[in-house]
Amino acid sequence: MRKVLIIFFILLALGGTGFFFGWAQLTVPPGSYGVMRSKTHGLDRTLIREGEFRWVWYKLIPSNTDIQVYRPLPVERRINHRGTLPSSAVYASFSGIEADFSYEITATLSFSIGPESLIPLIEERNITGQDELNAYTNSLAEEIGGFVLGQLQQGGGGEEELERILKTGSSPKLEEEIRRSFPQTTELSCRIQAIRFPDLALYYQLRNLYTDYITGQQEHIAKARNENSARHVDFQFRVDELSHYGDLLTKYPILLEYLKLEAAKGSGQGP
């Protein structure tokens, strides 16, 4: 009986040891993620997450596995942009009004790397530690900042969207463009503040005045073009008619004598 108990406790100890050494989350602290590589299975495509128990049998092989711990840290960038409302100089010059339609925007961009993007990034860019992940995140922040600045320089994705930014200080369309272009990000936020704000009411009035003028000019030109086209058609018809008569008289000279007789009868000079 004592021998059986000894064997039982030995097996229990071995089981506990095996459980302990095969436990994947053991070396991954809370708030972090683990990526496992092994000599026998290469890069493990399953991310080791907090609260998800996982036991890996080949982790029992001595020096076979290595778990790298990553903690995606949030980054924040501040972006400054100056610009003018679209065609505002044209509208102001047309109306003869001296007005400043320039604006200045400050945007605060924040994001972090999404956990589901960690393994693809590590594999694609051969990232081997937290420092390299931080360096990549910082370079990504610079890239996204340049993207946001480019979008703002182009009007924030359209004239209406730019006006929305100036009015509300937010741009869901811009944030959606960032997420679409940089799918490896998560918890993304782009908070916008207008430091210098143009007179939008005056801008709308001048734009409408200019639009009405251009529309009137287009209608006038179209009407004149139609009238000229009708006169041209009448002229061309008359030319074709005379050309046809000329061909007939050339082919049948006797018709000329006939026309003279008809003309003489009409004037009362006939025999």
GUVO-758719 format. One record per residue (C-alpha): x, y, z; residue number from 0; residue in three letters. Coordinates in Angstrom, 1 decimal. Example, Ala and Ser with C-alpha at 12.3 -4.5 7.8 and 13.67 -1.06 7.14 Angstrom:
BEGIN
[[12.3; -4.5; 7.8]; 0; "ALA"] [[13.7; -1.1; 7.1]; 1; "SER"] 
This chain:
BEGIN
[[0.0; 0.0; 0.0]; 0; "MET"] [[2.8; 2.4; 0.9]; 1; "ARG"] [[4.5; 1.6; -2.5]; 2; "LYS"] [[1.3; 2.4; -4.3]; 3; "VAL"] [[1.0; 5.8; -2.5]; 4; "LEU"] [[4.6; 6.6; -3.3]; 5; "ILE"] [[4.0; 5.8; -7.0]; 6; "ILE"] [[0.8; 7.9; -6.9]; 7; "PHE"] [[2.6; 10.9; -5.4]; 8; "PHE"] [[5.4; 10.5; -7.9]; 9; "ILE"] [[2.9; 10.5; -10.8]; 10; "LEU"] [[1.1; 13.4; -9.2]; 11; "LEU"] [[4.4; 15.4; -9.0]; 12; "ALA"] [[5.3; 14.6; -12.5]; 13; "LEU"] [[1.8; 15.6; -13.7]; 14; "GLY"] [[2.0; 18.9; -11.8]; 15; "GLY"] [[5.5; 19.5; -13.2]; 16; "THR"] [[4.3; 18.7; -16.7]; 17; "GLY"] [[1.3; 21.0; -16.2]; 18; "PHE"] [[3.5; 23.8; -14.9]; 19; "PHE"] [[6.0; 23.6; -17.7]; 20; "PHE"] [[3.4; 23.3; -20.4]; 21; "GLY"] [[1.3; 26.2; -19.2]; 22; "TRP"] [[1.7; 28.9; -21.9]; 23; "ALA"] [[0.4; 31.9; -19.9]; 24; "GLN"] [[2.8; 31.3; -17.0]; 25; "LEU"] [[5.4; 33.9; -18.2]; 26; "THR"] [[3.0; 36.4; -19.7]; 27; "VAL"] [[2.1; 39.2; -17.2]; 28; "PRO"] [[-1.4; 40.8; -17.1]; 29; "PRO"] [[-2.0; 43.4; -19.8]; 30; "GLY"] [[0.6; 41.8; -22.1]; 31; "SER"] [[0.5; 39.3; -24.9]; 32; "TYR"] [[2.8; 36.3; -25.6]; 33; "GLY"] [[4.2; 35.1; -28.9]; 34; "VAL"] [[5.7; 31.6; -28.9]; 35; "MET"] [[8.4; 30.2; -31.2]; 36; "ARG"] [[9.7; 26.7; -31.0]; 37; "SER"] [[12.4; 24.7; -32.7]; 38; "LYS"] [[9.9; 21.9; -33.6]; 39; "THR"] [[6.9; 24.0; -34.7]; 40; "HIS"] [[8.3; 27.5; -35.6]; 41; "GLY"] [[6.2; 30.6; -35.0]; 42; "LEU"] [[2.9; 29.7; -33.1]; 43; "ASP"] [[0.0; 31.5; -34.9]; 44; "ARG"] [[-2.1; 31.6; -31.8]; 45; "THR"] [[-1.5; 34.7; -29.6]; 46; "LEU"] [[-1.2; 34.0; -25.9]; 47; "ILE"] [[-3.7; 36.2; -24.1]; 48; "ARG"] [[-4.5; 37.0; -20.5]; 49; "GLU"] [[-7.4; 34.9; -19.2]; 50; "GLY"] [[-7.3; 32.3; -21.9]; 51; "GLU"] [[-5.8; 29.1; -20.5]; 52; "PHE"] [[-3.5; 27.2; -22.9]; 53; "ARG"] [[-1.3; 24.1; -22.4]; 54; "TRP"] [[1.3; 23.2; -25.0]; 55; "VAL"] [[2.8; 19.8; -24.9]; 56; "TRP"] [[6.0; 20.6; -26.9]; 57; "TYR"] [[6.8; 23.3; -24.3]; 58; "LYS"] [[7.8; 20.4; -22.2]; 59; "LEU"] [[10.8; 19.7; -24.4]; 60; "ILE"] [[13.8; 21.5; -22.8]; 61; "PRO"] [[14.9; 24.7; -24.6]; 62; "SER"] [[12.4; 24.0; -27.4]; 63; "ASN"] [[10.2; 27.1; -26.9]; 64; "THR"] [[10.7; 30.8; -26.4]; 65; "ASP"] [[7.8; 33.1; -25.5]; 66; "ILE"] [[8.3; 36.8; -26.2]; 67; "GLN"] [[6.1; 39.2; -24.3]; 68; "VAL"] [[4.7; 42.3; -25.9]; 69; "TYR"] [[2.7; 45.1; -24.5]; 70; "ARG"] [[1.2; 47.4; -27.3]; 71; "PRO"] [[1.5; 50.9; -25.8]; 72; "LEU"] [[-0.8; 53.7; -26.9]; 73; "PRO"] [[0.9; 56.6; -28.8]; 74; "VAL"] [[-0.3; 60.1; -29.4]; 75; "GLU"] [[0.7; 62.7; -32.0]; 76; "ARG"] [[-0.3; 66.3; -32.4]; 77; "ARG"] [[-0.8; 67.7; -35.9]; 78; "ILE"] [[-1.1; 71.3; -37.0]; 79; "ASN"] [[-2.6; 72.4; -40.3]; 80; "HIS"] [[-3.3; 75.8; -41.9]; 81; "ARG"] [[-5.4; 76.3; -45.0]; 82; "GLY"] [[-8.1; 78.3; -46.7]; 83; "THR"] [[-11.7; 77.4; -47.7]; 84; "LEU"] [[-11.9; 76.1; -51.3]; 85; "PRO"] [[-12.0; 78.8; -54.0]; 86; "SER"] [[-12.4; 81.5; -51.3]; 87; "SER"] [[-10.0; 83.9; -53.1]; 88; "ALA"] [[-12.1; 83.6; -56.3]; 89; "VAL"] [[-15.3; 84.3; -54.5]; 90; "TYR"] [[-13.9; 87.3; -52.5]; 91; "ALA"] [[-12.3; 88.8; -55.7]; 92; "SER"] [[-15.6; 88.4; -57.6]; 93; "PHE"] [[-17.6; 90.2; -55.0]; 94; "SER"] [[-15.0; 92.9; -54.3]; 95; "GLY"] [[-15.0; 92.1; -50.6]; 96; "ILE"] [[-11.8; 91.8; -48.7]; 97; "GLU"] [[-12.2; 88.8; -46.4]; 98; "ALA"] [[-9.9; 86.3; -44.8]; 99; "ASP"] [[-11.2; 82.7; -45.2]; 100; "PHE"] [[-8.1; 81.0; -43.8]; 101; "SER"] [[-8.3; 78.6; -40.9]; 102; "TYR"] [[-5.9; 76.7; -38.6]; 103; "GLU"] [[-6.6; 73.2; -37.2]; 104; "ILE"] [[-4.9; 71.2; -34.5]; 105; "THR"] [[-5.6; 67.5; -34.4]; 106; "ALA"] [[-4.6; 65.0; -31.7]; 107; "THR"] [[-4.1; 61.5; -33.0]; 108; "LEU"] [[-4.0; 58.5; -30.7]; 109; "SER"] [[-4.0; 54.7; -31.3]; 110; "PHE"] [[-2.3; 51.5; -30.4]; 111; "SER"] [[-1.4; 48.3; -32.2]; 112; "ILE"] [[-4.3; 45.8; -32.3]; 113; "GLY"] [[-3.5; 42.4; -30.6]; 114; "PRO"] [[-4.8; 40.5; -33.7]; 115; "GLU"] [[-2.1; 42.3; -35.7]; 116; "SER"] [[0.8; 41.4; -33.5]; 117; "LEU"] [[1.7; 38.0; -35.0]; 118; "ILE"] [[1.4; 39.2; -38.6]; 119; "PRO"] [[3.6; 42.2; -37.8]; 120; "LEU"] [[6.2; 40.2; -35.9]; 121; "ILE"] [[6.4; 37.7; -38.8]; 122; "GLU"] [[6.4; 40.3; -41.6]; 123; "GLU"] [[8.9; 42.8; -40.0]; 124; "ARG"] [[10.9; 40.2; -37.9]; 125; "ASN"] [[10.2; 42.0; -34.7]; 126; "ILE"] [[11.9; 40.3; -31.8]; 127; "THR"] [[11.1; 42.3; -28.7]; 128; "GLY"] [[9.2; 45.2; -27.1]; 129; "GLN"] [[11.8; 47.8; -28.1]; 130; "ASP"] [[11.4; 46.9; -31.7]; 131; "GLU"] [[7.6; 47.0; -31.4]; 132; "LEU"] [[7.8; 50.4; -29.8]; 133; "ASN"] [[10.1; 51.6; -32.6]; 134; "ALA"] [[7.6; 50.3; -35.2]; 135; "TYR"] [[4.7; 52.0; -33.4]; 136; "THR"] [[6.5; 55.3; -33.4]; 137; "ASN"] [[7.3; 55.1; -37.1]; 138; "SER"] [[3.6; 54.1; -37.7]; 139; "LEU"] [[2.5; 57.2; -35.8]; 140; "ALA"] [[4.6; 59.4; -38.0]; 141; "GLU"] [[3.1; 57.7; -41.1]; 142; "GLU"] [[-0.4; 58.1; -39.9]; 143; "ILE"] [[0.3; 61.7; -39.0]; 144; "GLY"] [[1.4; 62.4; -42.5]; 145; "GLY"] [[-1.7; 60.7; -43.9]; 146; "PHE"] [[-4.0; 62.9; -41.7]; 147; "VAL"] [[-2.1; 66.0; -42.7]; 148; "LEU"] [[-2.5; 65.1; -46.4]; 149; "GLY"] [[-6.2; 64.5; -45.9]; 150; "GLN"] [[-6.6; 67.9; -44.3]; 151; "LEU"] [[-4.6; 69.6; -47.0]; 152; "GLN"] [[-7.0; 68.0; -49.6]; 153; "GLN"] [[-10.0; 69.4; -47.7]; 154; "GLY"] [[-10.5; 66.6; -45.2]; 155; "GLY"] [[-12.1; 64.3; -47.7]; 156; "GLY"] [[-14.3; 66.9; -49.4]; 157; "GLY"] [[-15.6; 70.4; -49.0]; 158; "GLU"] [[-18.6; 69.3; -46.9]; 159; "GLU"] [[-16.4; 67.2; -44.6]; 160; "GLU"] [[-14.0; 70.1; -44.1]; 161; "LEU"] [[-17.0; 72.3; -43.2]; 162; "GLU"] [[-18.1; 69.6; -40.7]; 163; "ARG"] [[-14.6; 69.6; -39.2]; 164; "ILE"] [[-14.6; 73.3; -38.7]; 165; "LEU"] [[-18.1; 73.3; -37.3]; 166; "LYS"] [[-18.0; 70.2; -35.0]; 167; "THR"] [[-14.3; 69.5; -34.5]; 168; "GLY"] [[-14.8; 65.9; -35.5]; 169; "SER"] [[-14.6; 63.8; -38.7]; 170; "SER"] [[-15.9; 60.3; -38.7]; 171; "PRO"] [[-15.1; 60.0; -42.4]; 172; "LYS"] [[-11.5; 60.9; -41.7]; 173; "LEU"] [[-11.2; 58.4; -38.9]; 174; "GLU"] [[-12.8; 55.7; -41.1]; 175; "GLU"] [[-10.2; 56.5; -43.8]; 176; "GLU"] [[-7.4; 56.1; -41.2]; 177; "ILE"] [[-8.8; 52.7; -40.0]; 178; "ARG"] [[-9.2; 51.5; -43.6]; 179; "ARG"] [[-5.6; 52.6; -44.6]; 180; "SER"] [[-4.0; 51.3; -41.3]; 181; "PHE"] [[-6.0; 48.2; -40.2]; 182; "PRO"] [[-3.3; 47.3; -37.7]; 183; "GLN"] [[-4.4; 50.0; -35.4]; 184; "THR"] [[-7.0; 49.9; -32.6]; 185; "THR"] [[-8.6; 52.4; -30.2]; 186; "GLU"] [[-8.0; 55.0; -32.8]; 187; "LEU"] [[-9.1; 58.6; -32.1]; 188; "SER"] [[-8.5; 61.8; -34.1]; 189; "CYS"] [[-9.7; 64.8; -32.1]; 190; "ARG"] [[-9.8; 68.1; -34.0]; 191; "ILE"] [[-9.9; 71.6; -32.8]; 192; "GLN"] [[-10.2; 74.7; -35.0]; 193; "ALA"] [[-7.9; 77.4; -33.6]; 194; "ILE"] [[-8.7; 80.0; -36.2]; 195; "ARG"] [[-12.2; 79.9; -37.6]; 196; "PHE"] [[-13.4; 81.6; -40.9]; 197; "PRO"] [[-16.7; 83.3; -41.4]; 198; "ASP"] [[-18.6; 80.4; -42.9]; 199; "LEU"] [[-21.9; 82.4; -43.3]; 200; "ALA"] [[-20.2; 85.0; -45.5]; 201; "LEU"] [[-18.3; 82.3; -47.4]; 202; "TYR"] [[-21.6; 80.6; -48.3]; 203; "TYR"] [[-23.2; 83.9; -49.4]; 204; "GLN"] [[-20.3; 84.7; -51.7]; 205; "LEU"] [[-20.2; 81.2; -53.0]; 206; "ARG"] [[-23.9; 81.2; -53.9]; 207; "ASN"] [[-23.5; 84.6; -55.5]; 208; "LEU"] [[-20.7; 83.4; -57.7]; 209; "TYR"] [[-22.5; 80.2; -58.5]; 210; "THR"] [[-25.6; 82.1; -59.6]; 211; "ASP"] [[-23.6; 84.3; -61.8]; 212; "TYR"] [[-21.8; 81.4; -63.5]; 213; "ILE"] [[-25.1; 79.6; -64.0]; 214; "THR"] [[-26.6; 82.7; -65.6]; 215; "GLY"] [[-23.6; 83.1; -67.9]; 216; "GLN"] [[-23.9; 79.4; -68.9]; 217; "GLN"] [[-27.6; 79.8; -69.7]; 218; "GLU"] [[-26.9; 83.0; -71.8]; 219; "HIS"] [[-24.1; 81.3; -73.7]; 220; "ILE"] [[-26.3; 78.2; -74.3]; 221; "ALA"] [[-29.2; 80.4; -75.6]; 222; "LYS"] [[-26.9; 82.4; -77.9]; 223; "ALA"] [[-25.4; 79.2; -79.2]; 224; "ARG"] [[-28.8; 77.8; -80.0]; 225; "ASN"] [[-29.8; 81.0; -81.9]; 226; "GLU"] [[-26.5; 81.0; -83.9]; 227; "ASN"] [[-27.1; 77.3; -84.6]; 228; "SER"] [[-30.6; 78.0; -86.0]; 229; "ALA"] [[-29.3; 80.8; -88.2]; 230; "ARG"] [[-26.5; 78.6; -89.5]; 231; "HIS"] [[-29.0; 75.9; -90.4]; 232; "VAL"] [[-31.2; 78.4; -92.3]; 233; "ASP"] [[-28.2; 79.8; -94.1]; 234; "PHE"] [[-26.9; 76.3; -95.0]; 235; "GLN"] [[-30.3; 75.3; -96.3]; 236; "PHE"] [[-30.5; 78.4; -98.6]; 237; "ARG"] [[-27.0; 77.7; -99.9]; 238; "VAL"] [[-27.9; 74.1; -100.6]; 239; "ASP"] [[-31.0; 75.2; -102.4]; 240; "GLU"] [[-29.2; 77.7; -104.6]; 241; "LEU"] [[-26.5; 75.2; -105.3]; 242; "SER"] [[-29.2; 72.7; -106.4]; 243; "HIS"] [[-30.7; 75.3; -108.8]; 244; "TYR"] [[-27.3; 76.1; -110.2]; 245; "GLY"] [[-26.7; 72.4; -110.9]; 246; "ASP"] [[-30.1; 72.2; -112.7]; 247; "LEU"] [[-29.5; 75.2; -114.9]; 248; "LEU"] [[-26.0; 74.0; -115.8]; 249; "THR"] [[-27.4; 70.6; -116.8]; 250; "LYS"] [[-30.6; 72.0; -118.5]; 251; "TYR"] [[-29.9; 75.4; -120.0]; 252; "PRO"] [[-33.3; 75.5; -121.6]; 253; "ILE"] [[-34.7; 76.1; -118.0]; 254; "LEU"] [[-33.1; 79.5; -118.0]; 255; "LEU"] [[-35.2; 80.5; -121.0]; 256; "GLU"] [[-38.3; 79.1; -119.4]; 257; "TYR"] [[-37.6; 81.1; -116.2]; 258; "LEU"] [[-37.2; 84.3; -118.3]; 259; "LYS"] [[-40.5; 83.7; -120.0]; 260; "LEU"] [[-42.1; 83.1; -116.6]; 261; "GLU"] [[-40.6; 86.3; -115.3]; 262; "ALA"] [[-41.8; 88.3; -118.3]; 263; "ALA"] [[-45.4; 87.0; -117.9]; 264; "LYS"] [[-45.3; 87.9; -114.2]; 265; "GLY"] [[-44.3; 91.5; -115.1]; 266; "SER"] [[-46.9; 91.8; -117.9]; 267; "GLY"] [[-44.3; 92.1; -120.6]; 268; "GLN"] [[-45.2; 88.9; -122.4]; 269; "GLY"] [[-46.5; 88.7; -126.0]; 270; "PRO"] 
